[in-house]
Amino acid sequence: MSQPVQVQLKDARDWLSRETRLLIDPLKDKATNLLNEAKDRIDDAVQSGYRILEKSQAEMDKNNPKTYRFSRNANKFAENVSQTLQGITVPEAFNYEKLLAFCAELEKAYASLDQLRRGAYPYISPYFIFDRRRLDVSYTRLAGIIKELRNFLTTKYAKAKTVEDAHSIIDRLVSTLSRVEENKQNLGLSEERKSALEKQIVDIKHEIEQVETRGELKELVWLNQKIQELGENVKHNLRYLQKPFYKLQSLTRTGEIAVPVDEMNKLGDYLSNPFLALATEDDGYSTLKNILKKLDSAITQNQLKLKSTRLRKAQDQINSILSKDSLGHLQRESQEALTRRNQLLDSEDTRNLQNQLTQLQNQLGDLQKEEELVSSRNKALRDEQAKLQERTEHLKRELEKNIVQLTNKNVQITLTQ
């Protein structure tokens, strides 16, 4: 095939109209003539129906018993015929779809008339015979124009339909390109917003790092880490006493073992937060030792229902704490860390830094959430852009294919200037 002819999309409609005018204009004229003829035949059928309506009414007015019933049937039949035909709308401006709809409407009306005739004629005969024949002639002529119109639409007018389809594709292509441009602009704005958010997030993180490295907060962070480590150590050194502590607490509540209230309260502290319980004890953790002595006594008296291995490990930890002061160094470290942390928390400078840090972290969280939403929107816009581009290419191929079919010319549609 020869070198393709370049046609810009904005000129495609006018170019196509010029190229197909000699082909399409005669078809449009033929369609117009068929519509005019169909209108005449509908009017003729309507007039035939009116004739029966008028004559039957005149006969009914005579009130002749021999003809009244036949006249009434003819009158009702003619009224139904008129209503059926007058409901048909002949299009003035038309395309293939309108012509097709009109043809279908005619066929439906024709079928209704046929049913009316078959149902009514036996109850009208032998009266109004000439008027019925006139209506039958109109009916036959209407059938002829319906058949001619249907054949015209399915054969010759196919080319006109292809032109109409091409114009429709042009409209859809223009609309799709408009959506492509709009989506592109939205994506650009969204990408700019994402870049701005990413920069803000980097800046906020940098501010957070600067605040966190300030002396008071840096020490506070270190103390929190140290307290966490000390808490793990305390829990480890009391690991075999947790179950016996629960048993002792239960025996105390049932009155089987007598434990003072302050010791009971401390026992609860050791079960809920061993680090804080140890750190807030007096030096030498005398309350814990008293609890352990009662626990050791209960074990010796076989009051705790535990496995022997668990009891043995518990007694080893009890002896280590009571005899070797195994928690002494750990208590002093815990007290020092807790005291220093409380001092820092009571400091106005620390509170100010913490407030500043909290505000920055909240800002960071808000920015990160917005950045996630913008990223999600960007993905949706990119996916939509890909779909629109695919649709654009599909419509462009369809249009070029239609043009080749209509003009036998190899045309390439240019979408941009």
C-alpha positions in Angstrom: 0.0 0.0 0.0 1.2 3.6 -0.7 2.7 5.9 1.8 0.0 6.7 4.4 -1.8 10.1 4.2 -1.3 12.1 7.5 -4.6 13.5 8.8 -4.8 15.4 12.1 -7.5 14.3 14.4 -9.0 17.8 14.6 -9.4 17.7 10.8 -10.5 14.1 10.5 -14.3 14.8 10.6 -14.2 17.4 7.7 -11.7 15.3 5.8 -13.9 12.1 6.1 -17.0 14.1 5.1 -15.3 15.3 1.9 -13.9 11.9 1.0 -17.2 10.1 1.4 -19.6 12.8 0.1 -20.1 11.2 -3.3 -20.7 7.8 -1.6 -22.9 9.0 1.3 -25.0 11.8 -0.2 -27.0 9.5 -2.5 -27.7 7.1 0.4 -28.9 10.0 2.5 -31.2 11.1 -0.3 -32.5 7.6 -0.7 -33.1 7.3 3.0 -35.0 10.6 3.0 -37.1 9.4 0.1 -37.9 6.2 1.9 -38.9 8.1 5.0 -41.2 10.4 3.0 -42.7 7.5 1.3 -43.2 5.7 4.6 -44.9 8.8 6.0 -47.3 8.9 2.9 -48.2 5.3 3.3 -48.8 5.7 7.0 -51.0 8.7 6.3 -52.8 6.7 3.6 -53.5 3.9 6.1 -54.7 6.4 8.7 -57.1 7.9 6.2 -58.4 4.4 5.3 -59.0 3.8 9.0 -60.7 7.2 9.4 -63.1 6.3 6.5 -64.2 3.1 8.3 -64.4 5.1 11.6 -66.7 7.7 10.0 -68.9 5.3 8.1 -69.3 2.9 11.0 -70.2 5.9 13.3 -72.8 7.0 10.8 -74.3 3.5 10.6 -74.4 3.3 14.4 -76.3 6.6 14.5 -79.0 4.9 12.4 -79.5 2.5 15.2 -80.4 -0.3 12.8 -80.6 -3.6 14.8 -79.4 -5.6 11.8 -76.2 -3.5 11.3 -75.5 -2.0 14.7 -73.4 -4.7 16.2 -71.3 -5.0 13.0 -70.9 -1.2 12.9 -69.8 -1.0 16.5 -67.1 -3.7 15.8 -66.0 -1.8 12.8 -65.9 1.4 14.7 -63.8 -0.1 17.5 -61.4 -1.7 15.0 -60.9 1.6 13.1 -60.2 3.4 16.3 -57.5 0.9 17.3 -56.0 1.2 13.8 -55.8 5.0 14.1 -54.2 4.8 17.6 -51.6 2.3 16.3 -50.6 4.3 13.3 -50.7 7.7 14.9 -48.2 6.4 17.5 -45.5 6.1 14.8 -43.0 8.9 14.7 -41.1 9.5 11.5 -37.6 10.9 12.2 -36.7 14.2 10.5 -32.9 14.1 11.3 -31.7 10.6 11.1 -28.7 8.2 11.3 -28.5 4.5 11.1 -29.6 3.9 14.7 -32.7 6.1 14.2 -33.6 4.5 10.9 -33.2 1.1 12.5 -35.4 2.1 15.4 -38.0 3.5 13.0 -38.0 0.4 10.9 -38.5 -1.7 14.0 -41.4 0.6 15.1 -43.0 0.1 11.7 -42.7 -3.6 11.8 -44.2 -3.7 15.3 -47.1 -1.5 14.1 -47.6 -3.7 11.0 -47.8 -6.8 13.2 -50.4 -5.1 15.5 -52.5 -4.1 12.4 -52.3 -7.6 11.1 -53.5 -9.0 14.4 -56.3 -6.4 14.6 -57.5 -7.2 11.0 -57.5 -11.0 11.7 -59.4 -10.5 14.9 -61.9 -7.9 13.7 -62.8 -8.8 10.1 -64.9 -11.9 10.9 -67.1 -9.7 13.1 -67.5 -6.9 10.6 -68.2 -8.9 7.4 -70.0 -8.6 5.1 -70.3 -4.8 5.8 -67.8 -2.0 4.9 -66.2 -4.3 2.3 -65.0 -1.6 0.0 -63.5 0.4 2.9 -61.8 -2.7 4.2 -60.3 -3.4 0.8 -59.0 0.1 0.7 -57.4 -0.4 4.1 -55.9 -3.7 2.9 -54.3 -2.0 0.0 -52.8 0.6 2.3 -51.7 -2.2 4.6 -50.0 -4.0 1.7 -48.3 -0.8 0.5 -47.1 -0.2 4.1 -45.6 -3.8 4.1 -43.8 -3.0 0.9 -42.1 0.1 2.2 -41.1 -1.7 5.4 -39.5 -4.4 3.4 -37.7 -1.9 1.1 -36.5 0.1 4.1 -35.2 -3.0 5.9 -33.4 -4.2 2.8 -31.9 -0.7 2.3 -30.6 -0.7 5.9 -29.1 -4.1 5.7 -27.4 -3.7 2.4 -26.8 -0.3 0.8 -26.9 1.8 3.9 -24.1 -0.2 5.5 -21.5 2.2 4.1 -23.3 5.2 5.6 -23.3 3.3 8.9 -19.6 2.8 8.6 -19.2 6.6 8.2 -21.4 7.3 11.2 -19.3 4.8 13.2 -16.2 6.6 12.1 -17.6 9.9 13.3 -18.6 8.3 16.5 -15.1 7.0 17.0 -13.7 10.5 16.3 -15.9 11.9 19.1 -14.8 9.1 21.5 -11.2 9.6 20.5 -11.4 13.3 21.2 -13.1 12.7 24.5 -10.5 10.1 25.5 -7.6 12.4 24.6 -9.2 15.1 26.7 -9.3 12.6 29.6 -5.7 11.7 29.0 -4.6 15.3 29.2 -6.7 15.9 32.3 -5.4 12.8 34.0 -1.8 13.8 33.0 -2.3 17.2 34.7 -3.7 15.5 37.8 -0.8 13.1 37.9 1.7 15.9 37.6 0.1 17.8 40.5 0.0 14.7 42.5 3.6 13.9 41.8 4.6 17.4 42.8 2.7 17.0 46.1 4.4 13.7 46.7 7.8 15.2 46.2 7.0 18.1 48.5 5.8 15.7 51.2 8.9 13.5 50.9 11.1 16.7 51.4 9.0 17.7 54.4 9.3 14.2 55.9 13.1 14.3 55.5 13.2 17.7 57.1 11.0 16.6 60.1 13.1 13.5 60.6 16.2 15.7 60.7 14.6 17.9 63.3 13.7 14.9 65.3 17.2 13.6 65.2 18.5 17.0 66.3 16.1 17.1 69.3 16.9 13.5 70.3 20.6 14.3 70.3 20.1 17.1 72.9 21.8 16.2 76.2 18.7 15.7 78.4 16.8 13.6 75.9 19.8 11.6 74.9 20.4 10.7 78.5 16.7 10.0 79.0 16.7 7.6 76.0 19.8 5.9 77.4 18.3 5.6 80.8 15.1 4.1 79.4 17.1 1.5 77.5 19.1 0.8 80.7 15.9 0.5 82.8 14.6 -1.9 80.3 17.7 -4.0 80.5 17.7 -3.9 84.3 14.0 -4.9 84.2 14.9 -8.0 82.2 17.7 -8.8 84.7 15.4 -8.5 87.7 12.8 -10.7 86.0 15.6 -13.2 85.2 16.8 -13.3 88.8 13.3 -13.9 90.0 12.2 -16.2 87.2 11.8 -19.3 89.4 9.8 -17.4 92.0 6.9 -16.2 89.9 4.9 -19.4 90.2 5.6 -19.7 94.0 4.7 -16.0 94.4 1.3 -16.7 92.9 0.8 -19.7 95.1 1.8 -17.8 98.2 -0.6 -15.0 97.3 -3.4 -17.5 96.9 -2.7 -19.1 100.3 -2.6 -15.7 101.9 -6.0 -14.8 100.5 -7.5 -18.0 101.8 -6.0 -17.5 105.3 -3.7 -20.5 105.2 -0.6 -18.3 105.6 -0.5 -15.0 107.4 1.3 -12.2 105.6 1.2 -8.5 106.6 -0.7 -6.1 104.4 2.4 -4.2 103.3 4.2 -7.4 102.3 1.1 -8.6 100.4 1.0 -5.3 98.5 4.7 -5.6 97.7 4.2 -9.2 96.6 1.7 -7.9 94.1 4.2 -5.4 92.9 6.8 -8.1 92.4 4.3 -10.0 90.3 3.2 -7.1 88.2 6.5 -5.1 87.8 9.5 -6.7 89.4 11.9 -3.9 88.4 9.8 -1.1 90.0 9.1 -3.2 93.1 12.9 -3.8 93.7 13.9 -0.2 92.8 11.4 1.3 95.2 12.4 -1.0 98.1 14.6 0.2 101.0 18.2 -0.6 100.6 18.7 -4.3 101.2 15.1 -5.1 100.1 14.0 -6.2 103.5 10.3 -6.6 102.4 11.3 -9.0 99.7 13.4 -10.9 102.2 10.5 -11.2 104.6 8.3 -12.5 101.8 11.0 -15.0 100.8 11.3 -16.3 104.3 7.6 -17.0 104.5 7.8 -18.6 101.0 10.7 -20.8 102.1 8.7 -21.8 105.2 5.7 -22.7 103.1 7.9 -24.8 100.8 9.5 -26.6 103.8 6.0 -27.3 105.2 4.9 -28.6 101.8 2.1 -26.0 101.5 2.9 -25.1 97.9 1.7 -27.7 95.4 4.5 -27.5 92.8 6.7 -29.9 91.0 9.8 -30.9 92.9 12.1 -29.5 90.2 10.3 -26.1 90.3 10.5 -26.1 94.1 14.2 -26.9 94.1 15.0 -24.1 91.6 12.8 -21.7 93.7 14.7 -22.6 96.9 18.1 -22.1 95.1 17.0 -18.5 94.1 15.7 -17.9 97.7 19.0 -19.0 99.2 21.0 -16.9 96.7 19.0 -13.8 97.6 18.8 -14.3 101.3 22.4 -15.6 101.9 24.4 -14.1 99.1 22.6 -10.8 98.6 22.4 -11.6 94.8 20.1 -8.7 94.1 22.1 -6.0 96.0 24.1 -4.7 93.0 21.0 -4.9 90.8 18.9 -2.9 93.3 21.5 -0.1 93.5 21.7 0.2 89.7 18.0 0.2 89.4 17.6 2.8 92.1 20.2 5.1 90.5 18.7 4.7 87.0 15.1 5.3 88.3 16.1 8.3 90.4 18.0 9.9 87.5 15.2 9.3 85.1 12.7 10.9 87.5 15.0 13.9 87.9 15.2 14.3 84.1 11.4 13.9 83.8 10.9 16.6 86.4 13.2 19.0 84.6 11.5 21.8 82.7 14.0 21.6 79.9 13.3 17.9 79.4 9.6 18.5 79.4 10.0 21.2 76.8 12.1 18.9 74.6 9.7 16.1 75.0 6.8 18.3 74.0 8.8 19.5 71.0 9.6 15.9 70.1 6.0 14.8 70.5 4.8 17.6 68.2 7.4 16.7 65.6 6.5 13.0 65.8 2.8 13.9 65.3 3.7 16.0 62.3 5.8 13.2 60.9 2.9 10.8 61.4 0.5 13.1 59.6 2.9 13.7 56.7 3.6 10.0 56.3 -0.1 9.2 56.2 -0.7 11.8 53.6 2.3 10.6 51.6 0.8 7.1 51.6 -2.5 8.4 50.3 -0.8 10.5 47.6 1.3 7.5 46.6 -1.9 5.4 46.3 -3.5 8.1 44.2 -0.5 8.3 42.0 -0.6 4.6 41.3 -4.4 4.8 40.5 -3.7 7.8 38.2 -0.8 5.9 36.4 -3.0 2.9 36.0 -5.8 5.0 34.6 -3.3 6.8 32.3 -2.2 3.4 30.9 -5.8 2.3 30.3 -6.6 5.6 28.6 -3.5 5.3 26.4 -4.5 1.8 25.5 -8.0 2.9 24.6 -6.6 5.8 22.5 -4.5 3.4 20.5 -7.5 1.0 20.0 -9.8 3.8 18.9 -7.1 5.2 16.5 -6.7 1.7 14.9 -10.4 1.3 14.6 -10.8 4.7 12.9 -7.9 4.1 10.5 -9.5 0.7 9.7 -12.9 2.3 9.0 -11.3 4.9 6.7 -9.5 2.3 4.7 -12.7 0.4 4.3 -14.6 3.5 3.2 -12.0 5.3 1.0 -9.5 2.6 0.2 -6.8 5.0 1.3 -4.0 4.3 3.7 -4.5 7.1 6.3 -2.6 7.7 9.5 -4.4 9.7 12.1 -2.1 12.2 13.9 -3.2 12.8 17.5 -1.0 15.8 18.2 -0.1 19.0 16.4 
